[in-house]
Amino acid sequence: MTSAEPRTLVETQRTRLFDRARPLDFARGGRLEDVTVAYETYGALNRARDNAVYICHALTGDAHAAFWHEGDAHPGWWDAMIGPGKAIDTSRWFVISSNILGGCRGTTGPSDIDPATGEPYGLSFPLIDMHDFVTVHRALVRALGVDHLHAVVGGSLGGMQVLDWSLSHPEDTEQAVIVASSSRLTAQNIAFSAVGREAIMRDENFYDGRFAVHGTNPDVGLAVARMMAHITYTSEEGFEEKFARRPQYDARHPGFGVDFAVESYLDHQGSVFVNRFDALSYLYLTRVMDYFDPFADPTVMDRVAGSGLKYLVMSFDSDWRFGTAHSRRIVRQLHSRGLPVSFREISAPWGHDSFLLRIDPYLDTVRAFLEQPAMPRPSTRRRRLGRRR
C-alpha cells in the first residue's frame, strides 16, 4: 500500500455474551456469567448467508486483523491476508475476527474486574482450555446472526483453535485452514513458554498476580518473555539477513549494554510489548497451548470422520518453532480417517512469523483453497450455529 492509496478505517466492536441463565462453563472448571468479546467484521454477509469466514488469532494478536484504526501507524496484524482482492477477499467474504477469551485486548480476561470482589481476577481466573476459545467464538457467530461458516482460518495458536473447532464441531464450517501450527507442543516448545512465564512470575512487581492492586506491573519480566519468544519466531537466516553482527553504537568500547543491532531490536520488541499486552494474559494463553493435545483422545476423530470437511494445512520450511513436522502430524491424523486434506510447505527465510507476511505462494494457496467450487457433504447433517447446544 502506498501513501497515496486511501485507508479503509474500521472500529473494534464489543458485545456481551453469556449471562446468569446461560453462563460460560469452562472446560477445566470454573464459570463466568458475563463475557465481553471484542470483534471486527469486514465485508458483508450475503443473502444466502453462506459467505462468512472466521479468523482466529495467534498468541499476542487481537480483533484488529485488517484495515486501519484511526491514528494507527500500521494496519491490522493480518492485513497481508485480508482485504479487497486479497487472499481472503472482503469483496466476496464476510470476515469475522475476534479477540480470544483472556486476550486482554477487549475480551474478558484475568485482569478484568471480578464482580464478586471488585478487584481484578488475577490468578483466580479459571484456567482456559482451547475448547473455551471455541465456545466463545461460536457464541459470537450466533450473536452476529450467522448460521454457518464457509471457513475458519488461523495461524499458530489461531491454527490450534481452528483444529479444535473443526474436530469438535465439524458441522459449523465447510473448510478449515491451519497455518504454521501444531496439534501438540514439543518439550522444547513448552520449555520456551515456561521460561517466559517464570520471567513474569519472578518479577518483583508481580505480587502473585495482584500487581494491579499494588499499582505496579511486571514490565521487566514481561519484556524478557517477549524477547525470548521473539527469538523463536524468527529463523537464523532471517536474523542474519536483517542484523548479522552489526554494532548498534561505537563498538570500540564493549560492555554489557546494547552493543549489537539485534540486541537493540529485541529491546525495542520488549519495550513496545509491555505497553500493549497483559502479563496475566501471557501466562494464561501460553498455558492453553501447553496442554493442547486433541489427538490424545482416541475418540476425537469420530465426530469429524466422514464429514467431508475440507482442510488446508500449511507450514514454512524455516519455521523451527512449529516446523513442518508439526503440520505433517496433523495431516497424518486427518488422513487416517479419510478426510480431504491439502498440504503445502512454503519456502521462506523468515521463520514462524512468515505466516503474517506477504508471501505470494502462501497467499495464493489460501485464496485458491477458499475459492474452490463447493462440493456437497452428503454425510454431514448441518446443525445451524443458531441452535445452542
Phi and psi in degrees as a GROMACS rama.xvg file:
@    title "Ramachandran Plot"
@    xaxis  label "Phi"
@    yaxis  label "Psi"
@TYPE xy
-95.0562  163.842  THR-2
-65.0088  -20.6221  SER-3
-80.19  -18.0815  ALA-4
-77.5292  143.585  GLU-5
-68.7358  147.717  PRO-6
-100.909  126.734  ARG-7
-83.5398  120.233  THR-8
-93.9972  140.465  LEU-9
-132.58  161.803  VAL-10
-124.133  143.692  GLU-11
-77.7248  129.267  THR-12
-99.0759  160.155  GLN-13
-133.401  141.405  ARG-14
-140.199  149.452  THR-15
-97.132  128.632  ARG-16
-120.585  152.769  LEU-17
71.3211  153.855  PHE-18
-156.981  -173.978  ASP-19
-61.9385  -36.3027  ARG-20
-73.1641  -33.3506  ALA-21
-133.728  77.8789  ARG-22
-77.749  167.012  PRO-23
-87.8873  111.337  LEU-24
-95.255  120.736  ASP-25
-74.8829  147.374  PHE-26
-62.837  -31.9344  ALA-27
-101.326  14.2298  ARG-28
103.112  149.238  GLY-29
105.835  159.845  GLY-30
-149.882  142.625  ARG-31
-125.671  137.035  LEU-32
-95.973  -7.04448  GLU-33
-147.849  122.103  ASP-34
-129.497  123.73  VAL-35
-95.6015  135.028  THR-36
-122.563  129.667  VAL-37
-91.4652  136.739  ALA-38
-153.896  161.19  TYR-39
-132.498  152.889  GLU-40
-129.244  148.725  THR-41
-134.874  142.006  TYR-42
81.4916  -168.008  GLY-43
-133.469  144.223  ALA-44
-74.3779  128.263  LEU-45
-78.284  174.457  ASN-46
-63.6961  -35.3128  ARG-47
-77.0757  -11.5506  ALA-48
57.9777  38.0633  ARG-49
-124.639  21.2156  ASP-50
-118.598  23.1824  ASN-51
-84.6499  135.13  ALA-52
-124.821  126.851  VAL-53
-101.707  132.167  TYR-54
-104.938  126.68  ILE-55
-108.791  126.713  CYS-56
-93.5922  166.73  HIS-57
-84.5349  -171.719  ALA-58
-50.0652  -51.3811  LEU-59
-110.236  20.1774  THR-60
-80.8492  -169.174  GLY-61
-160.47  -167.463  ASP-62
-71.2648  -21.72  ALA-63
-83.7511  82.5125  HIS-64
-89.4838  -25.4364  ALA-65
-150.432  167.197  ALA-66
63.45  -154.921  PHE-67
-130.669  146.404  TRP-68
-95.3072  149.591  HIS-69
-56.0047  125.791  GLU-70
85.6154  -5.57487  GLY-71
-75.4401  147.465  ASP-72
-85.8904  -17.1017  ALA-73
-136.018  152.533  HIS-74
-77.2137  -176.048  PRO-75
-58.531  159.008  GLY-76
-65.0235  -21.7594  TRP-77
-120.247  35.9745  TRP-78
-64.6973  -22.6609  ASP-79
-65.8173  -25.1471  ALA-80
-98.622  -34.9362  MET-81
-116.357  129.6  ILE-82
153.707  174.949  GLY-83
-59.8979  125.741  PRO-84
76.8106  0.192219  GLY-85
-90.7277  -175.578  LYS-86
-56.9783  -45.3838  ALA-87
-103.008  93.0857  ILE-88
-79.4317  111.466  ASP-89
-74.5071  -5.94229  THR-90
-82.9867  -9.62126  SER-91
-116.09  -39.6238  ARG-92
-107.814  146.5  TRP-93
-93.675  109.339  PHE-94
-102.584  131.021  VAL-95
-115.468  127.659  ILE-96
-131.543  126.974  SER-97
-128.857  158.044  SER-98
-81.9351  134.773  ASN-99
-74.0412  158.638  ILE-100
-53.8963  128.469  LEU-101
84.1008  3.91143  GLY-102
-83.4612  -4.01018  GLY-103
65.4972  9.18097  CYS-104
-118.919  44.6305  ARG-105
113.986  -15.955  GLY-106
-101.736  145.415  THR-107
-51.639  135.314  THR-108
-155.937  -173.663  GLY-109
-67.4818  -16.1532  PRO-110
-95.8307  1.89337  SER-111
-78.618  166.19  ASP-112
-78.7892  128.607  ILE-113
-80.1124  114.967  ASP-114
-60.9354  -21.1826  PRO-115
-75.1186  -25.0606  ALA-116
-118.958  -19.6205  THR-117
76.7875  7.38973  GLY-118
-124.124  162.904  GLU-119
-57.0957  145.679  PRO-120
-55.7856  -44.1953  TYR-121
60.5525  -140.841  GLY-122
-77.9239  2.1218  LEU-123
-83.6623  -8.42564  SER-124
-61.0385  139.734  PHE-125
-59.543  146.29  PRO-126
-66.3138  129.667  LEU-127
-90.9986  143.542  ILE-128
-118.734  157.314  ASP-129
-55.6207  -35.0581  MET-130
-59.611  -33.5779  HIS-131
-66.9463  -39.2846  ASP-132
-55.6346  -48.3835  PHE-133
-65.8123  -39.4793  VAL-134
-58.107  -43.5218  THR-135
-70.2169  -41.5033  VAL-136
-55.857  -46.1932  HIS-137
-64.9344  -36.748  ARG-138
-65.6584  -38.2998  ALA-139
-65.7148  -42.9472  LEU-140
-58.6299  -44.2226  VAL-141
-61.7173  -43.3037  ARG-142
-62.9424  -28.9806  ALA-143
-85.2851  1.29573  LEU-144
78.2416  22.0804  GLY-145
-94.4338  127.836  VAL-146
-86.4304  -34.4156  ASP-147
-155.241  145.134  HIS-148
-101.232  141.743  LEU-149
-73.2364  -41.3524  HIS-150
-155.497  153.999  ALA-151
-119.683  130.196  VAL-152
-132.37  135.872  VAL-153
-165.3  155.224  GLY-154
-119.892  147.85  GLY-155
60.0067  -125.094  SER-156
-56.9474  -32.3832  LEU-157
-61.7586  -38.3008  GLY-158
-65.3432  -34.0305  GLY-159
-64.2651  -40.8748  MET-160
-61.5572  -42.5824  GLN-161
-60.8665  -45.239  VAL-162
-61.9441  -46.9676  LEU-163
-61.6325  -44.7971  ASP-164
-60.361  -45.2128  TRP-165
-67.9997  -33.2582  SER-166
-76.4675  -36.7317  LEU-167
-88.6115  -27.7248  SER-168
-140.416  63.1213  HIS-169
-63.6576  -19.9034  PRO-170
-73.2399  -11.2655  GLU-171
-75.8897  -23.0751  ASP-172
-144.841  157.511  THR-173
-86.499  -32.3517  GLU-174
-138.224  152.644  GLN-175
-133.179  125.95  ALA-176
-115.794  118.45  VAL-177
-120.834  116.741  ILE-178
-122.008  130.806  VAL-179
48.5787  52.4768  ALA-180
-130.283  -168.854  SER-181
-153.414  151.394  SER-182
-99.1831  -7.43331  SER-183
-166.667  119.953  ARG-184
-69.4656  142.913  LEU-185
-77.2325  167.808  THR-186
-58.7753  -37.5829  ALA-187
-63.439  -42.6117  GLN-188
-62.9508  -43.0041  ASN-189
-62.6215  -38.0525  ILE-190
-63.4467  -42.6539  ALA-191
-58.0982  -46.0401  PHE-192
-67.0876  -36.2235  SER-193
-62.2033  -41.6698  ALA-194
-63.1841  -41.9588  VAL-195
-61.8166  -44.2595  GLY-196
-65.1761  -39.9495  ARG-197
-63.5475  -38.7893  GLU-198
-58.8685  -40.4131  ALA-199
-70.185  -49.5091  ILE-200
-71.6411  -22.3982  MET-201
-91.07  -3.52701  ARG-202
-63.5483  135.885  ASP-203
-62.737  -18.1926  GLU-204
-97.2555  11.8319  ASN-205
-77.5598  -39.7981  PHE-206
51.2473  48.6157  TYR-207
53.5212  34.9045  ASP-208
86.739  -1.64683  GLY-209
-102.966  31.8797  ARG-210
-63.8898  -31.979  PHE-211
-64.5664  -38.2797  ALA-212
-63.3028  -32.8041  VAL-213
-87.5904  -0.332331  HIS-214
70.4475  28.4544  GLY-215
-125.527  179.847  THR-216
-153.848  136.813  ASN-217
-77.2062  62.1364  PRO-218
-60.975  -42.3071  ASP-219
-63.4966  -48.0397  VAL-220
-64.0289  -41.6443  GLY-221
-66.235  -39.4507  LEU-222
-64.5891  -42.1047  ALA-223
-64.1995  -40.8544  VAL-224
-59.792  -42.5003  ALA-225
-66.9094  -42.4991  ARG-226
-59.8226  -44.8266  MET-227
-61.0011  -48.1952  MET-228
-63.3203  -39.1961  ALA-229
-64.4044  -32.8596  HIS-230
-59.3557  -39.2852  ILE-231
-75.7668  -15.5421  THR-232
-85.8695  -9.65561  TYR-233
-121.524  142.707  THR-234
-80.7762  164.155  SER-235
-61.3146  -40.6341  GLU-236
-60.9908  -40.504  GLU-237
-63.8319  -42.596  GLY-238
-64.0315  -42.6521  PHE-239
-63.3747  -43.2726  GLU-240
-64.0874  -38.0187  GLU-241
-86.1101  -35.9723  LYS-242
-125.595  -36.6266  PHE-243
48.8948  -132.974  ALA-244
-112.909  28.4326  ARG-245
-62.2834  134.41  ARG-246
-73.9373  152.312  PRO-247
-87.252  -39.7508  GLN-248
-129.116  -152.727  TYR-249
-72.2387  111.214  ASP-250
-77.9925  -1.13146  ALA-251
-76.6578  -10.9149  ARG-252
-127.175  73.3528  HIS-253
-66.3143  153.904  PRO-254
-167.827  -150.202  GLY-255
-112.528  23.4976  PHE-256
-92.1997  -155.633  GLY-257
-88.5806  89.2032  VAL-258
-95.3477  -24.9815  ASP-259
-113.221  152.993  PHE-260
-59.7665  -37.4365  ALA-261
-66.3708  -32.872  VAL-262
-66.1469  -40.7986  GLU-263
-63.4462  -40.0474  SER-264
-61.2767  -47.723  TYR-265
-65.9849  -39.1019  LEU-266
-60.7847  -41.4893  ASP-267
-64.1068  -44.204  HIS-268
-58.8025  -42.6685  GLN-269
-66.1642  -43.0236  GLY-270
-64.5785  -42.485  SER-271
-66.9959  -38.1283  VAL-272
-62.8574  -40.8585  PHE-273
-66.0204  -18.4457  VAL-274
-86.4288  -10.4541  ASN-275
-127.202  -6.46321  ARG-276
-132.726  152.215  PHE-277
-98.713  136.466  ASP-278
-62.7164  -39.3853  ALA-279
-66.9398  -39.5248  LEU-280
-59.1558  -40.5669  SER-281
-60.5987  -42.2739  TYR-282
-62.2006  -50.2667  LEU-283
-66.8198  -43.9838  TYR-284
-72.1611  -37.2957  LEU-285
-66.6285  -32.2831  THR-286
-69.5935  -33.8983  ARG-287
-56.7958  -44.6311  VAL-288
-64.1835  -40.3838  MET-289
-57.3661  -41.7737  ASP-290
-87.1238  -9.75309  TYR-291
-67.8059  122.609  PHE-292
-162.087  65.6928  ASP-293
-62.1625  -34.1106  PRO-294
-75.7655  -4.17468  PHE-295
-67.294  -23.4115  ALA-296
-84.122  114.171  ASP-297
-65.0695  -14.3988  PRO-298
-100.236  -0.129738  THR-299
-63.2706  -28.1365  VAL-300
-84.8693  -8.4536  MET-301
-62.2438  -37.4887  ASP-302
-72.3707  -38.2451  ARG-303
-89.0843  -23.7333  VAL-304
-59.6213  131.531  ALA-305
78.0136  1.89839  GLY-306
-75.8915  -23.977  SER-307
80.5999  3.31891  GLY-308
-57.8895  131.505  LEU-309
-97.8855  134.997  LYS-310
-115.423  143.626  TYR-311
-121.442  121.91  LEU-312
-118.209  128.406  VAL-313
-131.891  147.528  MET-314
-138.325  171.998  SER-315
-124.784  135.455  PHE-316
-67.3325  -17.905  ASP-317
-100.148  1.57597  SER-318
-79.1957  111.715  ASP-319
-104.478  -1.18636  TRP-320
-82.6432  -53.7675  ARG-321
-124.922  73.4317  PHE-322
-69.2969  179.916  GLY-323
-58.2282  -30.8652  THR-324
-59.6149  -34.883  ALA-325
-64.2051  -44.5051  HIS-326
-67.0074  -41.0857  SER-327
-63.224  -32.7846  ARG-328
-63.6102  -43.046  ARG-329
-60.6662  -45.8855  ILE-330
-59.5771  -45.0668  VAL-331
-60.8008  -43.2803  ARG-332
-63.3508  -42.4566  GLN-333
-69.7703  -40.8396  LEU-334
-63.5287  -30.8517  HIS-335
-62.7555  -20.2819  SER-336
-113.729  20.2608  ARG-337
76.7317  18.5738  GLY-338
-79.1824  143.275  LEU-339
-73.5799  115.984  PRO-340
-128.493  127.643  VAL-341
-101.716  135.521  SER-342
-130.6  139.619  PHE-343
-148.572  131.279  ARG-344
-98.172  128.475  GLU-345
-102.624  135.344  ILE-346
-84.9719  119.833  SER-347
-158.659  141.799  ALA-348
-89.6151  5.18012  PRO-349
-102.084  12.5863  TRP-350
71.9443  -153.193  GLY-351
-59.5081  -37.256  HIS-352
-67.4069  -2.94881  ASP-353
-56.5932  -29.5662  SER-354
-67.0547  -13.9105  PHE-355
-93.4425  -6.80679  LEU-356
-101.215  166.946  LEU-357
-86.3762  88.8393  ARG-358
-119.269  108.509  ILE-359
-55.7645  -48.1142  ASP-360
-58.8581  -36.1035  PRO-361
-67.0748  -51.8068  TYR-362
-65.9036  -37.5726  LEU-363
-63.9688  -36.0505  ASP-364
-67.0235  -42.5642  THR-365
-62.7679  -45.5375  VAL-366
-58.6868  -48.6292  ARG-367
-61.5984  -38.7279  ALA-368
-66.0087  -47.3212  PHE-369
-64.9634  -33.1179  LEU-370
-96.1626  5.70506  GLU-371
-64.9267  149.625  GLN-372
-57.9328  137.885  PRO-373
-67.9487  137.943  ALA-374
-115.232  146.055  MET-375
-66.0389  149.004  PRO-376
-116.944  79.7046  ARG-377
-64.4772  -25.0153  PRO-378
-89.2388  -1.76549  SER-379
-110.246  127.63  THR-380
-93.7207  114.782  ARG-381
-67.3557  123.626  ARG-382
-103.408  125.813  ARG-383
-67.4375  138.339  ARG-384
-61.9871  -20.5108  LEU-385
-69.7257  -12.3856  GLY-386
-95.1606  114.575  ARG-387
-74.0651  135.23  ARG-388
